[in-house]
Amino acid sequence: MKKKNRVRKSQEFQKLIHSASKKANASFVLYYAPKSEEEARIGVSLSRKMGKAVERNLYKRQIRMMCQEMIDFKTYPYDCIVIARFGYKERSYAINKNNLEKLMLNAIIQ
């Protein structure tokens, strides 16, 4: 995922979380708001309880790759924050990808 498609600053995370709609399932919490720039952006967050830094970075890379495969950033209408829940660790990559895809489609349909 390109850097221009990421939410990187803490202020941007807070702004999106406080002003956005929310959807959740066993693996993820998704905050989404209408995009503020030309292309959609995605931010990924994990709790320190998810493991050491090496594990958390692996999970973040996986989630970014899932988003990159699912979303066309030019046409997707939202900026999103994806927060991985502890259940993420217990499920396979395929199941987690399916859960995230359902959440993102649900956000558009609503």
Phi and psi in degrees as a GROMACS rama.xvg file:
@    title "Ramachandran Plot"
@    xaxis  label "Phi"
@    yaxis  label "Psi"
@TYPE xy
-71.418  152.914  LYS-2
-63.4775  -30.6816  LYS-3
-69.8321  -13.5747  LYS-4
-99.3032  15.0331  ASN-5
-116.342  145.332  ARG-6
-89.1768  122.289  VAL-7
-117.518  -32.9352  ARG-8
-87.647  145.912  LYS-9
-59.5802  -39.0957  SER-10
-62.5656  -38.6782  GLN-11
-67.5119  -39.9331  GLU-12
-59.121  -49.7333  PHE-13
-62.4086  -42.352  GLN-14
-61.2025  -45.4732  LYS-15
-66.2237  -42.469  LEU-16
-64.8868  -40.2395  ILE-17
-78.2801  -25.9285  HIS-18
-106.592  0.135756  SER-19
-100.654  163.224  ALA-20
-81.0666  163.61  SER-21
-135.295  137.498  LYS-22
-132.735  152.731  LYS-23
-149.843  155.133  ALA-24
-144.253  -164.417  ASN-25
-67.5696  -26.9735  ALA-26
-103.375  -26.9976  SER-27
-139.714  156.676  PHE-28
-119.629  130.023  VAL-29
-118.817  119.791  LEU-30
-103.578  132.183  TYR-31
-141.808  142.007  TYR-32
-142.265  155.26  ALA-33
-54.1094  139.783  PRO-34
-66.0048  144.093  LYS-35
-99.0515  -13.624  SER-36
-122.016  -175.763  GLU-37
-63.8943  -38.9517  GLU-38
-115.034  151.367  GLU-39
-67.6161  153.515  ALA-40
-128.905  150.431  ARG-41
-126.384  136.074  ILE-42
-120.264  141.912  GLY-43
-121.393  134.393  VAL-44
-136.508  145.989  SER-45
-138.274  152.077  LEU-46
-80.2415  152.825  SER-47
-66.9373  -18.0874  ARG-48
-70.7281  -11.5498  LYS-49
-73.8939  -11.9909  MET-50
139.276  -175.87  GLY-51
-71.3373  170.849  LYS-52
-56.8188  -37.3558  ALA-53
-61.4931  -44.8181  VAL-54
-66.4195  -44.8148  GLU-55
-61.3139  -41.4549  ARG-56
-64.5098  -37.5101  ASN-57
-61.1558  -46.9721  LEU-58
-63.1495  -40.8431  TYR-59
-62.3799  -43.6722  LYS-60
-61.8312  -41.0214  ARG-61
-62.5078  -45.1314  GLN-62
-65.8502  -41.6536  ILE-63
-61.3772  -39.5366  ARG-64
-67.3047  -39.3782  MET-65
-58.082  -47.1324  MET-66
-63.6983  -41.6173  CYS-67
-62.4282  -37.7171  GLN-68
-73.8235  -30.2687  GLU-69
-89.4105  -32.4243  MET-70
-109.301  137.778  ILE-71
-95.3319  109.295  ASP-72
-65.2367  -22.6122  PHE-73
-76.0432  -31.2456  LYS-74
-104.961  -18.8983  THR-75
-66.5742  128.86  TYR-76
-83.3473  1.68398  PRO-77
-128.319  151.154  TYR-78
-90.6247  136.84  ASP-79
-129.645  148.985  CYS-80
-117.25  124.786  ILE-81
-109.083  120.449  VAL-82
-111.558  121.284  ILE-83
-81.8937  132.294  ALA-84
-89.0474  169.25  ARG-85
-61.4086  -28.7366  PHE-86
-62.2175  -16.9409  GLY-87
-58.7597  -40.6744  TYR-88
-64.4187  -30.8099  LYS-89
-83.3401  -12.1535  GLU-90
-109.388  158.575  ARG-91
-75.3544  165.894  SER-92
-58.7543  -43.5023  TYR-93
-63.2717  -43.0815  ALA-94
-66.5991  -43.756  ILE-95
-62.0732  -40.9516  ASN-96
-63.0782  -42.4011  LYS-97
-62.5854  -42.5567  ASN-98
-62.1692  -43.1929  ASN-99
-66.9572  -40.0734  LEU-100
-62.1398  -42.7971  GLU-101
-61.2893  -43.3174  LYS-102
-61.3516  -45.6578  LEU-103
-68.2015  -37.8418  MET-104
-67.8458  -38.6716  LEU-105
-60.8343  -36.8172  ASN-106
-64.9267  -38.8834  ALA-107
-70.8101  -42.1643  ILE-108
-66.4994  -36.0033  ILE-109
